[in-house]
Structure formats: C-alpha cells, structure tokens
Amino acid sequence: MAKVAKTQIQSMITALNDINIFVRDYTTEHNTKTQLMVQLEEISTMADKFEDCQAIVEEEDQTKSQKEWIEERSFFRKLIRGVKVSLLELIEKYEATSNSVTAPSYSEISRSKKFNMLRLPTLKTPSFNGDWQQWTAFIDDFNTMFHNNEDVPIILKFHYLKTCVEGPAREVIQNFKTTEENYQVAYDVLTLRYENKSAIIQSHMRSLLNTPKVMSASASELQRLHYHISSNINALTAFQQPVDQWDAWLVTLMCTRLDSVTVAEWQLKQDTKELPKYKDLELFLSNRITAYEAGDIAMISCSDDANKTNVTNKP
C-alpha cells in the first residue's frame, strides 16, 4: 500500500510541475480560459488525495522522523497553493484582456494541434544508492532532467533530488530541510561526496577482479560475462585509463573466467605465439554468443516442428 501511495504522490507532484510549465508558457493566442479552468479543477482534488496517500505512507514507513513528515506535508501544501495562485492570477489576466485578443491564424492553430497531439512517454526518474559505478550515469541524467532544466522550480528540483537518492546517498542530504535556499547546498554536498574519480576507477577495477566465472557454455552465460567486462572497460576508458595497453591482463582475466570448453576453442584458434589482443578475444566471444543464440533458435524451431508432427500423426 505504501509503495502505491508513494507512486501516487510522485504522480501528483509531476502533474503540478507540468501545470507550472503550462502556466509559464500560456498565451491567449494558443490557449483558452477553459484550459485554465480544467487545470484548476484538476489540482482542487489533489489536496485531499495527497493527505490520504501521505497518511498511508507515514503509517507504514517508520524510517523518517515526525519532523521530516511535517516538512513533506508542508512542501506539498506550499507547492499546490503556489500553482493554484498562478492559475487564478492567469484567469484574472485572461478575463481582463480577452476582449482585445485577436483570433489565432489557421497555421497557428494547426501547429498547436500538432504539438498537443504529441504524447511523449513518461521518463523514469534516475536513482542512485551510493554505488560509485552508477554515479556518473545518475548525475548526468539528473542534471539533464532536473538540475539544468529551467522549467523545473528549485523547490521541485530539491524534492526530486531527495526522491532519486536512497541508502547511503540519501543519508548525505537527509538532514537538509527542503527549501529553495538549501537545494544548491545539498546538491553540492552530494556531488562533493561522489564526484571522486579515483574512487570510481578503483570501483570498476574491483568489479573486473570480481568478475563471476562462467559455469557452462551458453549464450546467456557468455553474454553476461561479456557485458560485465566490457561495461567496466568502457567506463575506465571514459576516465582516460590506458585500457588499450592492458591486453595481457584483460585476456588472462577473461580466460580465467570462461568455461573450459570455450577457453579450449579460443586456444585452438591461436596460430602464433604472439600475445593475443583483447579485442580479438572479445570478437571471438561475440561470435560464440551469436552461434549459441542461433543454435538455441534452431533447437526451438526443431522442437516446434516435432510437436506439430506428433499432433498431426495422432489418430
């Protein structure tokens, strides 16, 4: 129940943010008073719905203090009041100027309809739990969606920051009160904690050293190994590490993690005594994965044909 309630609260906050953007971009040339009234009616039902959802969350979630719950309620109430005031002020301005507004041209109406018909899928907010390897991807996504987005009010940016981080990462900023003044401070503290090139590089190196071993030759097992190693190598390359000089180490590492059958096939392909390149082993592994996948499909096809034959031959 609490998880569903949290999702509903998040949806309401997103909806309020969308209304904020609508208010900011509102023009009497492309919008109507009816649209304003619909938006106003929509938020009028949110207050009670929020109180119900928040009560469920507070009852089941014992990780926060009473002070934190009060701050969350206060944040939402201020947000909904601010949006409501903006809508009412816009309605007053519309009524005051409606008589002097000229009708939009056909081309303007056409462009507006085309834009309104475009329904983009809702983007999933990024999450970060303190894992060094996930930091770069997380902060890039967060900056694009929220931090550098001028359409998002500062107070909402802070809310999203707190909801996107969890575990050890949340502990870094959990004591900051959710206010506009505290957002940049909390953002800087979190960035200072995890924007650590040395720690991130070492984390990827440890991940390579702890690469799980392939127990049996199959497309899924080999694909899992290939993804694990290549993703860490790509990350290290992005941090300007001399990965192209690590052939001996990477080939040795991968061979110790492969199953005996695949290693034997790899060794049989080596027709020189020169040190093999990692990219050659990676290409070999990719080809093996493709071959296994093709074999799996062929087996499924043969099995289906056999089943059809059995059904046909039944008296």
VOTI-483096 format. One record per atom (N, C-alpha, C): x, y, z; residue in one letter. Coordinates in steps of 0.02 Angstrom, whole numbers, padded with zeros to 5 digits, always signed. Layout:
N
XYZA ...
This chain:
315
+00041-00060+00000M +00000+00000+00000M +00043+00063+00000M +00096+00063+00041A +00139+00123+00046A +00173+00137-00020A +00194+00084-00055K +00228+00093-00119K +00181+00125-00170K +00118+00102-00171V +00068+00130-00217V +00055+00203-00199V +00049+00217-00134A +00036+00285-00112A +00093+00332-00131A +00155+00308-00123K +00213+00349-00142K +00212+00364-00217K +00194+00314-00257T +00190+00324-00329T +00137+00376-00347T +00080+00374-00311Q +00027+00422-00325Q +00049+00493-00306Q +00085+00499-00250I +00110+00565-00229I +00159+00591-00281I +00203+00548-00304Q +00252+00568-00355Q +00217+00590-00419Q +00163+00555-00437S +00125+00573-00497S +00092+00642-00489S +00068+00656-00428M +00036+00721-00416M +00087+00777-00421M +00147+00765-00394I +00200+00816-00398I +00220+00828-00470I +00225+00774-00509T +00241+00781-00580T +00187+00821-00616T +00124+00806-00599A +00068+00842-00630A +00070+00917-00613A +00086+00933-00551L +00092+01003-00530L +00148+01037-00567L +00203+01002-00577N +00259+01030-00615N +00238+01044-00687N +00200+00997-00716D +00175+01007-00785D +00130+01068-00789D +00088+01077-00737I +00043+01135-00737I +00084+01200-00731I +00137+01198-00691N +00182+01256-00685N +00210+01275-00753N +00231+01225-00791I +00259+01238-00858I +00204+01265-00904I +00144+01237-00898F +00087+01261-00938F +00073+01335-00923F +00074+01353-00859V +00062+01423-00840V +00116+01468-00868V +00178+01446-00864R +00233+01487-00888R +00229+01499-00963R +00208+01448-01000D +00206+01453-01074D +00138+01476-01100D +00092+01491-01055Y +00023+01507-01075Y +00021+01573-01115Y -00015+01571-01169T -00029+01632-01208T -00102+01630-01229T -00133+01688-01232T -00203+01691-01252T -00212+01675-01326T -00157+01676-01364E -00161+01660-01435E -00171+01586-01447E -00141+01545-01404H -00142+01473-01415H -00180+01435-01361H -00203+01468-01310N -00238+01434-01256N -00304+01469-01240N -00346+01436-01202T -00412+01464-01186T -00422+01466-01110T -00473+01501-01090K -00490+01504-01019K -00512+01436-00995K -00545+01398-01038T -00568+01331-01019T -00510+01287-00997T -00454+01293-01033Q -00395+01254-01014Q -00372+01272-00943Q -00374+01335-00927L -00355+01357-00860L -00403+01329-00808L -00467+01330-00823M -00516+01304-00775M -00509+01229-00765M -00492+01193-00818V -00482+01121-00812V -00422+01107-00767V -00368+01145-00777Q -00308+01137-00735Q -00324+01152-00662Q -00363+01204-00651L -00382+01223-00583L -00424+01169-00550L -00470+01141-00588E -00513+01087-00561E -00471+01025-00545E -00420+01013-00586E -00378+00954-00575E -00341+00959-00509E -00313+01018-00493I -00274+01023-00431I -00319+01029-00370I -00383+01047-00380S -00428+01053-00323S -00440+00986-00288S -00432+00932-00325T -00442+00865-00297T -00378+00836-00267T -00321+00869-00281M -00257+00840-00261M -00244+00845-00186M -00268+00899-00155A -00253+00910-00084A -00278+00852-00041A -00342+00834-00049D -00370+00779-00009D -00337+00713-00027D -00325+00703-00091K -00293+00640-00113K -00223+00634-00084K -00187+00690-00081F -00120+00688-00052F -00122+00670+00021F -00168+00700+00058E -00173+00687+00130E -00186+00613+00143E -00229+00583+00102D -00245+00511+00110D -00183+00468+00096D -00149+00484+00041C -00089+00445+00022C -00033+00454+00073C -00024+00516+00095Q +00030+00530+00143Q +00017+00494+00209Q -00045+00489+00229A -00062+00454+00291A -00043+00380+00287A -00055+00350+00229I -00037+00280+00218I +00038+00271+00221I +00075+00316+00189V +00148+00312+00188V +00177+00318+00258V +00153+00367+00296E +00178+00379+00363E +00163+00321+00410E +00106+00289+00399E +00087+00234+00443E +00132+00173+00432E +00153+00161+00370E +00192+00101+00355E +00267+00112+00353E +00288+00174+00342D +00360+00189+00338D +00384+00219+00404D +00426+00181+00440Q +00449+00203+00505Q +00520+00231+00503Q +00546+00245+00443T +00616+00266+00436T +00626+00341+00446T +00572+00380+00443K +00579+00452+00449K +00551+00477+00515K +00576+00535+00535S +00552+00566+00597S +00488+00605+00584S +00455+00623+00638Q +00393+00663+00632Q +00408+00730+00598Q +00466+00757+00613K +00486+00821+00584K +00490+00816+00508K +00519+00761+00484E +00526+00751+00411E +00458+00745+00377E +00411+00709+00411W +00344+00702+00382W +00309+00770+00378W +00318+00810+00430I +00287+00877+00431I +00315+00919+00373I +00381+00913+00362E +00413+00951+00308E +00385+00929+00240E +00374+00864+00231E +00348+00840+00167E +00277+00865+00155E +00236+00864+00208R +00168+00890+00201R +00169+00965+00185R +00213+01001+00220S +00218+01073+00210S +00241+01088+00139S +00289+01049+00114F +00314+01058+00046F +00258+01052-00005F +00218+00999+00002F +00165+00987-00048F +00111+01041-00043F +00093+01061+00018R +00041+01112+00025R +00063+01178-00005R +00128+01197+00006K +00153+01259-00024K +00154+01254-00100K +00172+01195-00124L +00175+01186-00197L +00106+01193-00228L +00057+01161-00199I -00011+01163-00228I -00041+01233-00222I -00025+01268-00166R -00051+01336-00159R -00020+01382-00212R +00046+01373-00223G +00080+01415-00272G +00053+01406-00342G +00040+01343-00360V +00012+01329-00427V -00058+01358-00433V -00097+01350-00380K -00166+01375-00381K -00168+01451-00389K -00124+01485-00352V -00121+01559-00357V -00102+01580-00427V -00053+01544-00457S -00032+01561-00525S -00089+01553-00575S -00128+01500-00567L -00184+01489-00612L -00238+01543-00604L -00254+01560-00541L -00305+01611-00529L -00284+01679-00556L -00220+01696-00547E -00195+01760-00573E -00199+01761-00650E -00184+01704-00680L -00186+01699-00753L -00258+01705-00779L -00305+01676-00742I -00376+01681-00761I -00398+01754-00758I -00376+01790-00706E -00394+01861-00700E -00366+01901-00759E -00303+01887-00776K -00272+01923-00833K -00308+01907-00898K -00328+01844-00904Y -00363+01823-00966Y -00429+01861-00972Y -00466+01864-00917E -00531+01897-00919E -00523+01971-00933E -00467+02000-00909A -00457+02072-00919A -00437+02089-00991A -00407+02041-01025T -00382+02056-01093T -00418+02018-01148T -00467+01976-01129S -00499+01932-01178S -00533+01970-01234S -00558+02031-01220N -00594+02068-01271N -00548+02096-01325N -00485+02105-01308S -00439+02134-01356S -00395+02083-01391S -00406+02020-01376V -00364+01968-01406V -00390+01950-01475V -00345+01949-01524T -00364+01930-01591T -00362+01855-01598T -00403+01829-01643A -00406+01756-01653A -00342+01732-01686A -00318+01672-01668P -00257+01645-01698P -00269+01625-01770P -00216+01627-01810S -00221+01608-01880S -00229+01533-01886S -00248+01511-01947Y -00256+01439-01958Y -00191+01403-01948Y -00136+01433-01971S -00071+01400-01965S -00050+01392-01892S -00066+01442-01851E -00050+01438-01780E -00090+01383-01746E -00155+01379-01764I -00197+01326-01736I -00172+01258-01756I -00151+01252-01819S -00126+01189-01845S -00064+01167-01807S -00017+01214-01797R +00045+01197-01761R +00030+01178-01689R -00016+01214-01657S -00034+01199-01588S -00064+01130-01582S -00109+01111-01629K -00141+01046-01626K -00090+00990-01635K -00043+01002-01682K +00009+00951-01694K +00050+00940-01631K +00067+00995-01596F +00107+00989-01535F +00068+00954-01480F +00004+00972-01473N -00036+00942-01420N -00049+00868-01431N -00048+00848-01495M -00060+00777-01511M +00000+00734-01495M +00059+00767-01488L +00120+00729-01474L +00121+00709-01401L +00117+00644-01388R +00117+00618-01320R +00181+00579-01308R +00228+00611-01276L +00291+00577-01262L +00284+00532-01201L +00318+00475-01200P +00314+00431-01142P +00346+00463-01081P +00319+00448-01022T +00346+00475-00960T +00415+00445-00946T +00463+00488-00933L +00531+00464-00920L +00536+00442-00847L +00570+00386-00837K +00581+00362-00769K +00636+00403-00737K +00624+00426-00676T +00674+00466-00642T +00734+00422-00624T +00795+00450-00629P +00855+00410-00613P +00858+00397-00538P +00895+00346-00519S +00902+00330-00448S +00976+00315-00433S +00995+00327-00371F +01065+00317-00351F +01067+00296-00278F +01102+00240-00265N +01104+00213-00197N +01173+00215-00165N +01218+00254-00196G +01285+00260-00167G +01337+00217-00202G +01316+00180-00253D +01363+00138-00291D +01405+00183-00336D +01471+00183-00325W +01516+00227-00362W +01508+00218-00437W +01498+00156-00459Q +01495+00143-00531Q +01434+00173-00564Q +01383+00188-00525Q +01322+00216-00553Q +01319+00292-00550Q +01368+00322-00517W +01365+00394-00504W +01364+00436-00568W +01411+00422-00613T +01417+00463-00674T +01353+00463-00715T +01325+00403-00726A +01262+00398-00764A +01205+00433-00728A +01203+00426-00661F +01149+00457-00622F +01152+00533-00627F +01210+00562-00613I +01215+00635-00610I +01204+00665-00679I +01225+00631-00732D +01212+00656-00800D +01137+00658-00813D +01102+00605-00795D +01029+00603-00806D +00993+00654-00763D +01014+00659-00699F +00982+00706-00654F +00992+00778-00677F +01052+00794-00699N +01066+00862-00723N +01023+00879-00784N +01017+00831-00829T +00978+00842-00890T +00904+00851-00875T +00878+00807-00832M +00806+00808-00819M +00785+00863-00771M +00827+00879-00722F +00806+00925-00669F +00854+00983-00656F +00916+00969-00639H +00961+01022-00615H +00970+01077-00667H +00980+01059-00730N +00992+01110-00782N +00928+01128-00819N +00871+01104-00795N +00807+01117-00828N +00774+01178-00797N +00772+01232-00834E +00744+01294-00807E +00668+01291-00798E +00636+01240-00829D +00564+01233-00821D +00544+01206-00753D +00592+01176-00718V +00577+01145-00653V +00594+01195-00597V +00546+01213-00555P +00559+01258-00498P +00611+01228-00451P +00648+01271-00418I +00703+01249-00375I +00678+01202-00320I +00620+01218-00291I +00594+01176-00237I +00578+01106-00262I +00556+01101-00326L +00542+01036-00355L +00607+00998-00370L +00658+01035-00390K +00723+01004-00402K +00748+00970-00338K +00739+01004-00282F +00761+00977-00218F +00719+00915-00200F +00655+00918-00213H +00612+00860-00199H +00635+00800-00241H +00647+00812-00305Y +00669+00757-00348Y +00737+00731-00326Y +00781+00775-00305L +00847+00753-00282L +00839+00705-00223L +00795+00722-00176K +00786+00680-00117K +00751+00614-00134K +00707+00615-00183T +00672+00553-00200T +00714+00508-00245T +00763+00537-00280C +00805+00498-00325C +00861+00460-00289C +00881+00485-00231V +00936+00452-00196V +00909+00410-00139V +00944+00356-00124E +00924+00310-00071E +00985+00281-00038E +00974+00245+00016G +01030+00212+00050G +01081+00262+00076G +01146+00245+00069P +01200+00290+00094P +01197+00359+00061P +01177+00362-00002A +01174+00427-00036A +01122+00473-00005A +01065+00444+00016R +01013+00485+00046R +01036+00513+00114R +01076+00473+00150E +01099+00495+00215E +01141+00559+00210E +01173+00570+00153V +01216+00628+00143V +01175+00693+00146V +01112+00691+00121I +01073+00753+00116I +01008+00751+00156I +00996+00697+00193Q +00931+00690+00226Q +00917+00743+00280Q +00969+00772+00308N +00959+00821+00361N +00947+00892+00336N +00951+00901+00270F +00937+00967+00242F +00862+00977+00237F +00838+01032+00264K +00767+01048+00258K +00752+01065+00185K +00694+01043+00161T +00676+01053+00091T +00653+01125+00079T +00702+01167+00064T +00689+01237+00047T +00729+01256-00015T +00709+01310-00047E +00746+01332-00107E +00818+01350-00090E +00828+01379-00032E +00895+01400-00012E +00942+01341-00001E +00914+01285+00020N +00956+01227+00036N +00971+01182-00024N +00935+01193-00079Y +00944+01146-00135Y +01015+01144-00161Y +01042+01202-00178Q +01109+01204-00208Q +01161+01177-00159Q +01152+01192-00095V +01199+01168-00044V +01197+01091-00041V +01137+01063-00040A +01130+00990-00037A +01158+00958-00101A +01144+00989-00157Y +01169+00963-00221Y +01246+00963-00221Y +01276+01017-00197D +01349+01022-00195D +01379+00972-00147D +01347+00961-00090V +01372+00913-00041V +01371+00842-00071V +01316+00825-00104L +01311+00759-00135L +01363+00750-00190L +01371+00802-00230T +01420+00799-00285T +01491+00793-00257T +01506+00831-00205L +01572+00829-00175L +01587+00760-00147L +01535+00726-00122R +01544+00659-00093R +01559+00607-00146R +01524+00611-00202Y +01529+00556-00251Y +01566+00574-00316Y +01581+00638-00326E +01619+00657-00386E +01693+00644-00372E +01710+00580-00366N +01777+00559-00345N +01805+00511-00398N +01845+00538-00443K +01872+00500-00499K +01911+00439-00476K +01953+00448-00426S +01995+00393-00402S +01952+00336-00375S +01902+00353-00334A +01859+00302-00305A +01819+00265-00358A +01795+00301-00408I +01756+00270-00462I +01799+00222-00502I +01860+00243-00518I +01906+00200-00557I +01921+00136-00517I +01937+00144-00453Q +01952+00086-00412Q +01892+00039-00406Q +01832+00068-00405S +01772+00027-00401S +01765-00016-00464S +01778+00012-00522H +01775-00026-00584H +01830-00079-00587H +01888-00064-00561M +01943-00113-00560M +01924-00172-00515M +01895-00157-00457R +01874-00211-00412R +01820-00254-00444R +01776-00221-00481S +01723-00258-00515S +01752-00306-00567S +01804-00285-00602L +01837-00329-00650L +01870-00388-00615L +01904-00374-00560L +01937-00427-00522L +01887-00478-00494L +01827-00454-00481N +01775-00498-00453N +01727-00525-00506N +01748-00524-00568T +01705-00549-00622T +01684-00621-00609T +01619-00636-00609P +01596-00705-00596P +01616-00752-00652P +01628-00815-00634K +01651-00865-00682K +01592-00896-00720K +01603-00910-00784V +01553-00945-00825V +01556-01019-00808V +01501-01047-00786M +01499-01117-00765M +01486-01164-00824M +01448-01143-00873S +01434-01185-00931S +01427-01141-00993S +01449-01166-01050A +01447-01127-01112A +01375-01120-01137A +01349-01060-01135S +01282-01045-01160S +01281-00972-01180S +01232-00954-01222A +01228-00885-01245A +01218-00837-01187A +01174-00854-01141S +01159-00809-01085S +01219-00800-01038S +01254-00856-01023E +01312-00853-00978E +01368-00811-01009E +01383-00825-01072L +01437-00789-01106L +01418-00715-01116L +01355-00701-01130Q +01333-00632-01138Q +01340-00594-01073Q +01324-00627-01017R +01329-00595-00952R +01402-00577-00937R +01448-00623-00952L +01519-00610-00942L +01543-00553-00986L +01524-00556-01049H +01546-00505-01097H +01521-00436-01076H +01459-00431-01055Y +01432-00367-01034Y +01467-00341-00972Y +01480-00385-00924H +01512-00365-00861H +01580-00335-00875H +01620-00369-00914I +01688-00346-00927I +01688-00284-00972I +01650-00286-01026S +01651-00229-01073S +01623-00165-01043S +01573-00170-01000S +01544-00110-00969S +01594-00077-00923S +01632-00117-00886N +01683-00089-00842N +01741-00059-00882N +01760-00092-00936I +01814-00067-00979I +01793-00001-01012I +01732+00002-01035N +01707+00064-01066N +01708+00122-01016N +01689+00106-00954A +01690+00158-00902A +01761+00182-00888A +01807+00135-00884L +01878+00152-00871L +01907+00192-00929L +01887+00174-00990T +01909+00212-01049T +01884+00284-01045T +01823+00293-01023A +01794+00360-01016A +01833+00402-00966A +01866+00369-00919F +01906+00404-00869F +01980+00407-00890F +01992+00400-00955Q +02059+00406-00985Q +02110+00357-00956Q +02087+00297-00939Q +02133+00245-00917Q +02162+00209-00979Q +02227+00189-00978P +02259+00160-01037P +02238+00088-01050P +02174+00077-01060V +02146+00010-01069V +02177-00025-01130V +02194+00014-01181D +02222-00016-01242D +02291-00046-01231D +02319-00035-01172Q +02384-00064-01156Q +02378-00123-01107Q +02318-00144-01094W +02306-00197-01044W +02290-00264-01075W +02311-00276-01137D +02293-00338-01171D +02310-00401-01131D +02372-00405-01106A +02394-00464-01070A +02350-00476-01008A +02337-00423-00972W +02297-00430-00910W +02225-00447-00926W +02195-00413-00974L +02125-00425-00990L +02112-00493-01020L +02157-00515-01065V +02150-00582-01095V +02156-00636-01041V +02205-00627-00997T +02214-00675-00942T +02153-00676-00897T +02128-00618-00879L +02069-00613-00836L +02009-00648-00867L +01995-00633-00930M +01937-00662-00962M +01943-00738-00969M +02003-00762-00985C +02012-00834-00993C +02002-00871-00928C +02021-00840-00872T +02012-00872-00807T +01938-00874-00787T +01897-00832-00819R +01826-00830-00802R +01782-00868-00851R +01812-00889-00908L +01774-00928-00956L +01772-01002-00937L +01722-01037-00963D +01719-01110-00952D +01774-01144-00992D +01791-01205-00974S +01848-01241-01004S +01838-01254-01079S +01777-01268-01100V +01764-01282-01171V +01778-01220-01214V +01754-01162-01192T +01764-01101-01231T +01837-01081-01231T +01872-01090-01175V +01943-01074-01172V +01982-01118-01220V +01965-01183-01221A +02000-01230-01266A +01990-01210-01339A +01929-01190-01357E +01916-01169-01426E +01954-01105-01443E +01960-01061-01395W +01998-01000-01405W +02072-01015-01416W +02099-01059-01375Q +02170-01077-01382Q +02185-01110-01449Q +02139-01151-01473L +02148-01185-01538L +02151-01136-01596L +02121-01078-01587K +02120-01028-01640K +02184-00987-01643K +02226-00994-01591Q +02288-00955-01590Q +02342-00990-01630Q +02358-00964-01689D +02407-00996-01733D +02476-00964-01729D +02485-00918-01683T +02552-00888-01673T +02566-00887-01598T +02628-00871-01583K +02649-00867-01513K +02648-00794-01488K +02622-00750-01531E +02616-00681-01511E +02561-00672-01459E +02570-00621-01417L +02519-00607-01366L +02454-00588-01400L +02400-00623-01386P +02335-00606-01418P +02309-00539-01391P +02271-00505-01433K +02241-00442-01414K +02174-00454-01380K +02157-00410-01334Y +02093-00416-01300Y +02035-00410-01350Y +02043-00364-01399K +01989-00355-01448K +01977-00418-01489K +02030-00459-01500D +02022-00522-01536D +01981-00572-01495D +01997-00574-01430L +01959-00619-01386L +01887-00596-01379L +01877-00531-01377E +01809-00504-01373E +01769-00521-01436E +01802-00516-01494L +01768-00533-01557L +01751-00608-01559L +01799-00649-01536F +01787-00721-01533F +01727-00736-01488F +01724-00703-01431L +01670-00715-01384L +01603-00692-01414L +01602-00636-01448S +01541-00611-01480S +01516-00661-01532S +01563-00689-01571N +01543-00739-01621N +01515-00802-01589N +01545-00822-01532R +01521-00881-01497R +01450-00870-01471R +01438-00811-01445I +01371-00794-01419I +01320-00797-01476I +01338-00768-01533T +01294-00769-01591T +01279-00841-01613T +01331-00883-01613A +01323-00953-01634A +01277-00990-01586A +01287-00980-01521Y +01245-01013-01471Y +01172-00990-01477Y +01163-00924-01489E +01095-00898-01497E +01061-00928-01558E +01099-00934-01613A +01071-00965-01673A +01053-01038-01660A +01096-01072-01622G +01082-01142-01605G +01021-01149-01562G +01012-01103-01514D +00952-01105-01471D +00889-01096-01513D +00891-01050-01561I +00833-01037-01603I +00817-01099-01646I +00871-01130-01672A +00862-01189-01714A +00831-01246-01674A +00854-01254-01611M +00828-01307-01568M +00754-01296-01554M +00735-01232-01541I +00665-01216-01528I +00623-01231-01589I +00650-01212-01649S +00614-01224-01711S +00603-01298-01724S +00656-01338-01712C +00651-01411-01721C +00601-01441-01673C +00602-01415-01610S +00555-01440-01560S +00483-01425-01579S +00472-01365-01606D +00404-01346-01628D +00381-01390-01686D +00427-01403-01733D +00410-01445-01790D +00392-01516-01768D +00431-01541-01719A +00419-01608-01693A +00352-01613-01659A +00335-01561-01621N +00270-01560-01587N +00212-01558-01636N +00221-01519-01690K +00169-01516-01742K +00160-01584-01776K +00217-01618-01788T +00214-01684-01820T +00178-01734-01777T +00193-01732-01711N +00160-01778-01665N +00085-01766-01662N +00066-01703-01663V -00005-01687-01661V -00040-01711-01724V -00006-01702-01782T -00035-01722-01846T -00044-01797-01851T +00004-01835-01822N +00004-01908-01827N -00043-01941-01778N -00069-01902-01732K -00115-01933-01683K -00179-01955-01717K -00204-02016-01700P -00266-02041-01731P -00326-01999-01709P 
